[in-house]
Amino acid sequence: MATFTKLTTGSRGGEVRRLQTRLNARGADLAVDGVFGAATRDAVKKYQSANGLLPDGVVGDKTWGRLLEGTPATLPGAPARGTGDTTQPVGPGLSVQTASGGGQVSRHTADALSAFESGYTPGASVTEAEQAWQAVRAGGPGDYTSPYAAELEELSGRMAGRDPFSYDLENDPLYRQYRDQYLNLGRRAMADTMGRAAGLTGGYSSSYGQNVGQQAYDEYLQQLNGKVPELYSLALDRYNAEGDELDRQYRRLSDAEAAAYARWRDAVGDYNDAEAAAYRRYADERDADYGRWSDMLDYWRRRANDESDAWWKQTQWDYQLGRDAVADQQWERQFALRAAGKSGSSSGGSSRGGSSGSGKNAADSAASHTGSYTGPVVHVPPYGYVPAHVARDMVARGELEWVMKDDHRTPLTDAEGNPIARARKSPYHGSFTALN
């Protein structure tokens, strides 16, 4: 059977706030802080006194039951409640209603029990907690949407679509620049050389002049060809640098994508925690509310049973009183008839004697062994009985010792209920001699 939460000085939490709220509704003026302090204890005592309960300041089943009733007594000094069904135990003359067991209960109890037996209805606090939970559920972060997906896809396509490295001199603008420069220098050198050679021959051209001029020109062509490996390396470096830049851009976007996803995961985790906490609050409030309903249902069922039992007991008592009154009247009439029909001398002789008791108790049995003494005795086998006060003195002197049961704490008794002692010395002419 469900019970209420027991509260006393020092208790804390929601049940204390519930108690303070109930007491305030009955005329108290408490801060609803969830702390069972001196003020709350004093208010509880006043309420208990006003409701015929033991004013011990401890809130147990009886105090909770009264606090959670529909119309309990208020605190002294609080506004009086309206007239309604009595909360006293049912008895003759009270407003009653027949219970299922055939007894009768007060209308107040019957109505309250009917209301609770109609079924559980969640309270406002449960509804509010459920609405808060549903609001949290509706505010989830949703599915993840990447803010960098398009850029990552574009970069990935560029990286995968790059042609393998190849070098074309004619399409290298730097090579063409070098080529034009070296060809001009070569032609100039060839002209200068041929001019100097002609000066040596009196201004006439000669094969020598053409040869040395061509050599000067070829030297510049060789210098141009020497630039090709350098230009190739530069072109390869540019190709690799472009690839590295694409890779850096992709990694940078990937890091940003990972950070965005982590933030979404954190939001999901926070949402799940908040949703779980809101659900726990809802479930706890629902369970507590259902428990309070179940407690009250049990309370009103017990109260209805108690009132029904009280009604039956009162009914049976009244019936027995009536029967006794009838029997007394019948006996008085019969006695008067006998007294009128018989003489006074024939009565009384047979009414005395013969009924002085047929059995002996422990004191009677002791008297048979201890003379005219009729007080409590102690059995000392095989010597007989001694008065209890004498036995205690003999135990103190070491002449007797008590015979104990197996627990070594309870004295063993004989069939007549007399304690048993064991003689440590044997009686002889009123005194004891040592046993051999």
C-alpha positions as CSV (number, residue, x, y, z in Angstrom):
1,M,0.0,0.0,0.0
2,A,1.4,3.4,-0.9
3,T,2.5,5.8,1.8
4,F,3.2,9.5,2.0
5,T,6.7,11.0,2.2
6,K,7.5,11.6,5.9
7,L,8.8,15.1,6.6
8,T,10.3,16.6,9.7
9,T,12.7,19.4,10.7
10,G,15.6,19.5,8.3
11,S,13.8,18.0,5.3
12,R,14.2,19.7,2.0
13,G,12.9,19.6,-1.6
14,G,9.7,19.6,-3.6
15,E,7.6,17.7,-1.0
16,V,8.4,20.4,1.6
17,R,7.4,23.1,-0.9
18,R,4.2,21.1,-1.5
19,L,3.6,21.0,2.3
20,Q,4.2,24.7,2.7
21,T,1.8,25.5,-0.1
22,R,-0.9,23.3,1.5
23,L,-0.3,25.0,4.9
24,N,-0.5,28.4,3.4
25,A,-3.8,27.4,1.8
26,R,-5.0,26.6,5.3
27,G,-4.1,30.0,6.8
28,A,-0.3,29.8,7.4
29,D,2.1,32.4,6.1
30,L,5.2,30.5,5.1
31,A,7.9,31.1,2.6
32,V,7.6,28.4,0.0
33,D,11.4,27.7,0.0
34,G,11.4,23.9,0.3
35,V,13.2,24.0,3.7
36,F,11.5,22.5,6.8
37,G,12.6,24.9,9.4
38,A,11.2,26.2,12.7
39,A,8.4,28.2,11.1
40,T,7.2,25.3,9.1
41,R,7.4,23.0,12.1
42,D,5.3,25.4,14.2
43,A,2.7,25.7,11.4
44,V,2.5,21.9,11.2
45,K,1.9,21.7,15.0
46,K,-0.8,24.3,14.9
47,Y,-2.5,22.5,12.0
48,Q,-2.2,19.1,13.8
49,S,-3.8,20.6,16.9
50,A,-6.6,22.1,14.9
51,N,-7.3,18.7,13.2
52,G,-7.3,16.5,16.3
53,L,-3.9,15.0,15.5
54,L,-0.8,14.6,17.7
55,P,1.0,17.9,17.5
56,D,4.5,16.5,17.1
57,G,5.6,18.6,14.1
58,V,6.2,15.4,12.0
59,V,4.2,15.2,8.8
60,G,3.3,11.5,8.3
61,D,0.4,9.6,6.7
62,K,-2.3,11.1,9.0
63,T,-1.2,14.7,8.6
64,W,-0.7,14.3,4.8
65,G,-4.2,12.7,4.6
66,R,-5.8,15.7,6.3
67,L,-3.8,18.2,4.3
68,L,-4.8,16.7,1.0
69,E,-8.5,16.3,1.9
70,G,-11.0,18.5,0.1
71,T,-12.1,20.5,3.2
72,P,-9.8,19.9,6.2
73,A,-9.7,22.1,9.3
74,T,-7.7,25.3,9.0
75,L,-5.1,26.7,11.3
76,P,-6.2,28.6,14.4
77,G,-6.9,32.2,13.5
78,A,-7.4,31.4,9.8
79,P,-10.7,32.2,8.1
80,A,-13.3,29.5,8.9
81,R,-14.1,27.1,6.2
82,G,-17.6,26.8,4.8
83,T,-20.1,24.4,6.2
84,G,-19.9,21.0,4.5
85,D,-19.7,17.3,5.2
86,T,-18.2,16.5,8.5
87,T,-14.8,14.9,8.7
88,Q,-15.5,13.2,12.0
89,P,-15.8,9.4,12.2
90,V,-19.2,8.2,11.1
91,G,-21.8,7.4,13.7
92,P,-25.5,7.6,14.4
93,G,-27.0,10.8,13.3
94,L,-24.3,11.8,10.8
95,S,-24.9,12.3,7.1
96,V,-24.0,8.9,5.7
97,Q,-24.1,6.9,2.6
98,T,-24.2,3.2,2.2
99,A,-20.8,1.7,1.3
100,S,-20.1,-1.3,-0.9
101,G,-19.6,-3.5,2.2
102,G,-23.0,-2.7,3.5
103,G,-21.8,-0.2,6.1
104,Q,-22.3,3.5,5.9
105,V,-19.7,6.3,5.4
106,S,-20.0,10.1,5.4
107,R,-21.1,11.9,2.3
108,H,-17.8,13.7,2.3
109,T,-15.8,10.5,2.3
110,A,-18.1,8.8,-0.3
111,D,-17.8,11.8,-2.7
112,A,-14.0,12.0,-2.3
113,L,-13.6,8.2,-2.9
114,S,-15.9,8.3,-5.9
115,A,-13.8,11.2,-7.4
116,F,-10.5,9.3,-7.0
117,E,-12.0,6.0,-8.2
118,S,-13.1,7.7,-11.4
119,G,-9.6,7.4,-12.6
120,Y,-6.3,9.4,-12.7
121,T,-6.2,12.8,-14.4
122,P,-2.8,14.5,-14.7
123,G,-2.5,17.6,-12.7
124,A,-1.5,21.1,-14.0
125,S,2.1,20.6,-13.1
126,V,2.2,17.4,-15.2
127,T,0.6,19.2,-18.1
128,E,3.1,22.0,-17.9
129,A,6.1,19.7,-17.6
130,E,4.8,17.8,-20.7
131,Q,4.3,21.0,-22.7
132,A,7.9,22.1,-21.7
133,W,9.2,18.8,-22.9
134,Q,7.4,18.9,-26.2
135,A,8.6,22.5,-26.7
136,V,12.2,21.3,-26.3
137,R,11.6,18.5,-28.7
138,A,10.3,20.9,-31.3
139,G,13.4,23.1,-31.1
140,G,15.9,20.5,-32.3
141,P,18.8,21.6,-34.6
142,G,17.6,19.5,-37.6
143,D,19.7,17.7,-40.1
144,Y,23.2,18.8,-40.9
145,T,23.7,21.0,-44.0
146,S,27.2,21.7,-45.0
147,P,28.0,25.4,-45.8
148,Y,31.1,24.4,-47.8
149,A,29.9,21.5,-49.8
150,A,29.8,23.4,-53.2
151,E,33.3,24.9,-52.8
152,L,34.7,21.6,-51.7
153,E,33.2,19.8,-54.7
154,E,34.5,22.5,-57.1
155,L,38.1,22.3,-55.7
156,S,38.0,18.5,-55.7
157,G,37.0,18.7,-59.4
158,R,39.8,21.1,-60.2
159,M,42.4,18.9,-58.4
160,A,41.2,15.7,-60.1
161,G,41.0,17.4,-63.5
162,R,44.5,18.8,-63.7
163,D,46.6,17.6,-66.7
164,P,50.0,15.9,-66.1
165,F,52.9,18.3,-66.2
166,S,54.4,19.1,-69.6
167,Y,56.7,21.9,-70.8
168,D,56.4,23.6,-74.2
169,L,59.2,26.1,-74.9
170,E,57.3,27.9,-77.6
171,N,54.3,28.5,-75.3
172,D,56.5,29.7,-72.4
173,P,56.4,33.5,-72.5
174,L,59.6,33.7,-70.5
175,Y,61.4,31.5,-73.0
176,R,60.1,33.7,-75.8
177,Q,61.4,36.7,-74.0
178,Y,64.8,35.2,-73.5
179,R,64.8,33.9,-77.1
180,D,64.1,37.4,-78.5
181,Q,66.7,38.9,-76.2
182,Y,69.5,36.4,-77.1
183,L,68.7,36.4,-80.8
184,N,69.1,40.2,-80.8
185,L,72.3,40.0,-78.9
186,G,73.5,37.2,-81.1
187,R,72.8,39.2,-84.3
188,R,74.4,42.3,-82.8
189,A,77.5,40.3,-81.8
190,M,77.8,38.7,-85.2
191,A,77.5,42.1,-86.9
192,D,80.2,43.6,-84.6
193,T,82.5,40.7,-85.2
194,M,82.1,40.8,-88.9
195,G,82.7,44.5,-88.9
196,R,85.9,44.2,-87.0
197,A,87.0,41.4,-89.4
198,A,86.2,43.6,-92.4
199,G,88.3,46.4,-90.9
200,L,91.3,44.1,-90.8
201,T,90.9,43.4,-94.6
202,G,90.4,46.9,-95.7
203,G,86.7,46.9,-95.6
204,Y,86.1,43.8,-97.6
205,S,84.1,40.9,-96.3
206,S,85.7,37.6,-96.1
207,S,84.9,34.1,-95.1
208,Y,86.9,34.6,-92.0
209,G,84.6,37.5,-91.0
210,Q,81.5,35.4,-91.7
211,N,82.9,32.5,-89.6
212,V,83.8,34.6,-86.6
213,G,80.5,36.5,-86.9
214,Q,78.5,33.2,-87.0
215,Q,80.5,31.9,-83.9
216,A,79.5,35.0,-82.0
217,Y,75.9,34.5,-82.9
218,D,76.0,30.8,-82.0
219,E,77.4,31.6,-78.6
220,Y,74.3,33.5,-77.7
221,L,72.1,30.7,-79.1
222,Q,74.0,28.3,-76.7
223,Q,73.4,30.7,-73.8
224,L,69.7,30.6,-74.8
225,N,69.7,26.8,-74.8
226,G,71.3,26.9,-71.4
227,K,68.3,28.7,-70.0
228,V,65.9,25.9,-71.1
229,P,66.6,23.6,-68.0
230,E,66.1,26.6,-65.8
231,L,62.9,27.5,-67.5
232,Y,61.7,23.9,-67.3
233,S,62.4,23.9,-63.6
234,L,60.6,27.1,-63.1
235,A,57.6,25.8,-65.1
236,L,57.5,22.7,-63.0
237,D,57.7,24.7,-59.8
238,R,54.8,26.8,-61.0
239,Y,52.8,23.6,-61.8
240,N,53.6,22.2,-58.3
241,A,52.8,25.4,-56.6
242,E,49.4,25.6,-58.3
243,G,48.7,22.0,-57.1
244,D,49.9,22.9,-53.6
245,E,47.7,25.9,-53.5
246,L,44.7,23.9,-54.5
247,D,45.5,21.4,-51.8
248,R,45.8,24.1,-49.2
249,Q,42.5,25.6,-50.2
250,Y,40.9,22.1,-50.0
251,R,42.4,21.5,-46.5
252,R,41.3,24.9,-45.3
253,L,37.8,24.3,-46.4
254,S,37.8,20.8,-45.0
255,D,38.9,22.2,-41.6
256,A,36.1,24.7,-41.8
257,E,33.7,21.9,-42.7
258,A,34.9,19.8,-39.8
259,A,34.5,22.7,-37.4
260,A,31.0,23.4,-38.7
261,Y,30.0,19.7,-38.3
262,A,31.5,19.6,-34.8
263,R,29.4,22.7,-33.9
264,W,26.3,20.9,-35.2
265,R,27.2,17.8,-33.3
266,D,27.6,19.9,-30.1
267,A,24.2,21.4,-30.8
268,V,22.7,18.0,-31.2
269,G,24.3,16.8,-28.0
270,D,23.0,19.9,-26.1
271,Y,19.6,19.3,-27.6
272,N,19.6,15.6,-26.6
273,D,20.7,16.5,-23.1
274,A,18.0,19.2,-22.8
275,E,15.4,16.9,-24.2
276,A,16.3,14.1,-21.9
277,A,16.3,16.5,-18.9
278,A,12.9,17.9,-19.9
279,Y,11.5,14.4,-20.3
280,R,13.0,13.3,-16.9
281,R,11.3,16.3,-15.3
282,Y,8.0,15.4,-17.0
283,A,8.3,11.8,-16.1
284,D,9.2,12.6,-12.4
285,E,6.4,15.0,-12.1
286,R,4.0,12.5,-13.7
287,D,5.1,9.7,-11.4
288,A,4.9,11.9,-8.4
289,D,1.5,13.2,-9.3
290,Y,0.3,9.7,-10.0
291,G,1.8,8.6,-6.7
292,R,-0.1,11.3,-4.9
293,W,-3.3,10.3,-6.6
294,S,-2.7,6.7,-5.7
295,D,-1.9,7.6,-2.1
296,M,-5.1,9.6,-1.9
297,L,-7.1,6.8,-3.4
298,D,-5.6,4.4,-0.8
299,Y,-6.3,7.0,1.9
300,W,-9.9,7.4,1.1
301,R,-10.4,3.7,0.7
302,R,-8.9,3.1,4.1
303,R,-11.0,5.9,5.5
304,A,-14.2,4.5,3.9
305,N,-13.4,1.1,5.4
306,D,-12.7,2.6,8.8
307,E,-16.0,4.5,8.7
308,S,-17.9,1.5,7.5
309,D,-16.3,-0.7,10.3
310,A,-17.1,2.0,12.8
311,W,-20.7,2.1,11.6
312,W,-21.1,-1.7,11.9
313,K,-19.5,-1.7,15.4
314,Q,-21.8,1.1,16.5
315,T,-24.8,-0.7,15.0
316,Q,-23.8,-4.0,16.7
317,W,-23.2,-2.2,20.0
318,D,-26.6,-0.4,19.9
319,Y,-28.2,-3.8,19.0
320,Q,-26.5,-5.5,21.9
321,L,-27.6,-2.7,24.3
322,G,-31.1,-3.2,23.1
323,R,-31.0,-6.9,23.6
324,D,-29.5,-6.5,27.1
325,A,-32.3,-4.1,28.0
326,V,-34.9,-6.6,26.8
327,A,-33.2,-9.4,28.7
328,D,-33.1,-7.3,31.9
329,Q,-36.8,-6.5,31.6
330,Q,-37.6,-10.2,31.1
331,W,-35.5,-11.2,34.1
332,E,-37.1,-8.6,36.3
333,R,-40.6,-9.8,35.3
334,Q,-39.7,-13.4,35.9
335,F,-38.1,-12.5,39.3
336,A,-41.2,-10.7,40.3
337,L,-43.4,-13.6,39.4
338,R,-41.2,-16.1,41.3
339,A,-41.1,-13.8,44.3
340,A,-44.9,-13.5,44.3
341,G,-45.4,-17.3,43.9
342,K,-42.9,-18.7,46.5
343,S,-42.3,-18.2,50.2
344,G,-39.2,-16.3,51.3
345,S,-38.0,-19.3,53.4
346,S,-37.4,-21.5,50.5
347,S,-34.9,-19.1,48.9
348,G,-31.3,-18.5,50.0
349,G,-30.3,-21.9,51.4
350,S,-29.3,-23.3,48.1
351,S,-27.7,-20.0,47.1
352,R,-24.8,-20.3,49.5
353,G,-21.9,-22.8,49.7
354,G,-20.4,-25.2,47.3
355,S,-18.9,-22.6,45.0
356,S,-15.8,-21.6,46.9
357,G,-13.4,-22.6,44.1
358,S,-12.2,-26.1,43.1
359,G,-8.6,-25.5,42.0
360,K,-5.5,-24.5,43.9
361,N,-3.1,-21.8,42.6
362,A,0.6,-21.4,43.3
363,A,-0.1,-19.7,46.6
364,D,-2.5,-22.5,47.8
365,S,0.1,-25.1,46.9
366,A,2.8,-23.1,48.7
367,A,0.6,-22.9,51.8
368,S,0.4,-26.6,51.9
369,H,4.2,-26.7,52.2
370,T,4.9,-23.5,54.2
371,G,2.2,-23.6,56.8
372,S,-0.2,-20.6,56.8
373,Y,1.9,-18.5,54.4
374,T,0.0,-17.6,51.2
375,G,2.4,-15.3,49.4
376,P,4.7,-16.1,46.4
377,V,6.9,-19.2,46.9
378,V,9.9,-20.8,45.3
379,H,10.1,-24.5,44.6
380,V,13.3,-26.1,45.9
381,P,13.3,-29.8,44.8
382,P,13.3,-32.2,46.5
383,Y,12.8,-30.2,49.8
384,G,9.6,-28.4,48.9
385,Y,8.7,-24.7,48.9
386,V,10.0,-21.7,50.7
387,P,8.6,-18.1,50.7
388,A,10.0,-16.0,47.9
389,H,11.6,-13.4,50.2
390,V,13.3,-16.2,52.2
391,A,14.6,-17.7,48.9
392,R,16.1,-14.4,47.9
393,D,17.9,-14.2,51.2
394,M,19.2,-17.7,50.8
395,V,20.4,-17.0,47.3
396,A,22.2,-13.9,48.6
397,R,23.9,-16.1,51.3
398,G,24.9,-18.7,48.7
399,E,22.5,-21.4,50.1
400,L,20.4,-21.5,46.9
401,E,20.9,-20.8,43.2
402,W,18.3,-20.1,40.5
403,V,17.7,-22.7,37.9
404,M,17.6,-20.9,34.5
405,K,16.3,-21.8,31.1
406,D,18.6,-22.5,28.1
407,D,18.8,-18.7,27.5
408,H,20.5,-18.3,30.9
409,R,18.3,-15.3,31.5
410,T,14.8,-16.6,32.3
411,P,14.2,-18.5,35.5
412,L,12.8,-22.0,35.0
413,T,9.3,-22.5,36.6
414,D,7.4,-25.6,37.7
415,A,3.9,-26.6,36.5
416,E,2.3,-24.2,38.9
417,G,4.4,-21.3,37.6
418,N,6.7,-21.1,40.7
419,P,10.3,-20.3,40.1
420,I,12.7,-23.2,40.7
421,A,15.9,-22.9,42.8
422,R,18.6,-25.5,43.5
423,A,19.9,-26.0,47.0
424,R,23.6,-25.6,47.4
425,K,23.2,-26.8,51.1
426,S,20.7,-29.3,52.6
427,P,18.1,-28.1,55.3
428,Y,18.5,-29.6,58.8
429,H,16.5,-28.3,61.8
430,G,15.9,-24.9,60.2
431,S,19.5,-24.5,59.1
432,F,21.4,-25.9,56.0
433,T,24.5,-28.1,56.2
434,A,27.0,-28.5,53.3
435,L,26.1,-31.2,50.7
436,N,28.7,-34.0,50.3
